Amino acid sequence: MTDILLEVKNLKKHFVQNKGFLKGKKSVVKAVDGVDFFIYKGETLGIVGESGCGKSTTGKMIMQLLEPTEGEVFFEGANIVEMPPNDIRHLRKEFQMIFQDPYASLNPGMKVREILREPFIIHGYNKKDIDTKVTELLKVVGLNIYHADRYPHEFSGGQRQRIGIARALALNPKLIVADEPVSALDVSIQSQILNLMKDLQKSFNLTYLFIAHDLSVVEHISDRIAVMYLGNIVELADKQSLYKEPLHPYTQALLSAIPVPNPKVKKERIILKGDIPSPADPPKGCVFHTRCPLVMESCKTIKPQLKEVESNHFVACHLYNK
């Protein structure tokens, strides 16, 4: 894997919100505050972090569902942030999204056949071939042809997510942004969907951006993993390096929370003090310094940059950025 399919540079999303009794004051919520990463063709990059860290917002900006406040998103070398809407519409079939809630993302008034036909109709496919493609899609995700004449509410959660995956696959995309695609499913169904996604990746040469908060799920499916905290990427490495030797104190604390499936093995848990600061008023310097057990004076005033401290292992921490 040497070809870069997607590259994100200094991506930011700031939301302006009104405050006060008369809504006269305004504050800026820095949901994503300058992230950089790239994804190779055919790999899976996982993004992990606590709720509210900016994972989903990052995915939506890549999909152009949210307009970035600042930054660039390069897809196959072209900056899609600067593209006219009509060009984005034609390019959109190259990158698709699997949403967290498979029920909310499917039109309840449409049968599965209509849901899967819609992408082909929008992009001007031959109507004679569409039904054949719908049948193929259902087969690929493990559903039967008779499922095409049912409505979303007639399916289980796992089956609905299979329909969502089929819709994402319809136009043979190169990139799929999966926004917590298994978090709303039972554990037994999660493994089925994850294995399906891995099989489809091999069959269709797909590239995934996989967003989740479950560290075990991310480890199972990802090649490389980016750890986010309060709108920033604090560590980025291949999964073997990250799980074997995490460098950032936040990553170390996250991984210490993973349960060990052996009651005889004792694992030291790192408990972080305090709460996550508000993205409307993030700390100066390192965003993690208010909870970091290894905080230094420089952390309180200077924001560390994401730098490569080992081969393909990037970390934003003053412990290493010397």
Rosetta blueprint (number, residue, H / E / L):
1 M L
2 T L
3 D L
4 I E
5 L E
6 L E
7 E E
8 V E
9 K E
10 N E
11 L E
12 K E
13 K E
14 H E
15 F E
16 V E
17 Q E
18 N E
19 K E
20 G L
21 F L
22 L L
23 K L
24 G L
25 K E
26 K E
27 S E
28 V E
29 V E
30 K E
31 A E
32 V E
33 D E
34 G E
35 V E
36 D E
37 F E
38 F E
39 I E
40 Y E
41 K L
42 G L
43 E L
44 T E
45 L E
46 G E
47 I E
48 V E
49 G L
50 E L
51 S L
52 G L
53 C L
54 G L
55 K H
56 S H
57 T H
58 T H
59 G H
60 K H
61 M H
62 I H
63 M L
64 Q L
65 L L
66 L L
67 E L
68 P L
69 T L
70 E E
71 G E
72 E E
73 V E
74 F E
75 F E
76 E L
77 G L
78 A E
79 N E
80 I H
81 V H
82 E H
83 M L
84 P L
85 P H
86 N H
87 D H
88 I H
89 R H
90 H H
91 L H
92 R H
93 K H
94 E H
95 F E
96 Q E
97 M E
98 I E
99 F L
100 Q L
101 D L
102 P L
103 Y L
104 A L
105 S L
106 L L
107 N L
108 P L
109 G L
110 M L
111 K L
112 V H
113 R H
114 E H
115 I H
116 L H
117 R H
118 E H
119 P H
120 F H
121 I H
122 I H
123 H L
124 G L
125 Y L
126 N L
127 K H
128 K H
129 D H
130 I H
131 D H
132 T H
133 K H
134 V H
135 T H
136 E H
137 L H
138 L H
139 K H
140 V H
141 V L
142 G L
143 L L
144 N L
145 I H
146 Y H
147 H H
148 A H
149 D H
150 R L
151 Y L
152 P H
153 H H
154 E H
155 F L
156 S L
157 G H
158 G H
159 Q H
160 R H
161 Q H
162 R H
163 I H
164 G H
165 I H
166 A H
167 R H
168 A H
169 L H
170 A L
171 L L
172 N L
173 P L
174 K L
175 L E
176 I E
177 V E
178 A E
179 D E
180 E L
181 P L
182 V L
183 S L
184 A L
185 L L
186 D L
187 V H
188 S H
189 I H
190 Q H
191 S H
192 Q H
193 I H
194 L H
195 N H
196 L H
197 M H
198 K H
199 D H
200 L H
201 Q H
202 K H
203 S H
204 F H
205 N L
206 L L
207 T E
208 Y E
209 L E
210 F E
211 I E
212 A E
213 H L
214 D L
215 L H
216 S H
217 V H
218 V H
219 E H
220 H H
221 I H
222 S L
223 D L
224 R E
225 I E
226 A E
227 V E
228 M E
229 Y E
230 L L
231 G L
232 N E
233 I E
234 V E
235 E E
236 L E
237 A E
238 D E
239 K H
240 Q H
241 S H
242 L H
243 Y H
244 K H
245 E L
246 P L
247 L L
248 H L
249 P H
250 Y H
251 T H
252 Q H
253 A H
254 L H
255 L H
256 S H
257 A L
258 I L
259 P L
260 V L
261 P L
262 N L
263 P L
264 K L
265 V L
266 K L
267 K L
268 E L
269 R L
270 I L
271 I L
272 L L
273 K L
274 G L
275 D L
276 I L
277 P L
278 S L
279 P L
280 A L
281 D L
282 P L
283 P L
284 K L
285 G L
286 C L
287 V L
288 F L
289 H L
290 T L
291 R L
292 C L
293 P L
294 L L
295 V L
296 M L
297 E H
298 S H
299 C H
300 K H
301 T L
302 I L
303 K L
304 P L
305 Q L
306 L L
307 K E
308 E E
309 V E
310 E E
311 S L
312 N L
313 H E
314 F E
315 V E
316 A L
317 C L
318 H L
319 L L
320 Y L
321 N L
322 K L
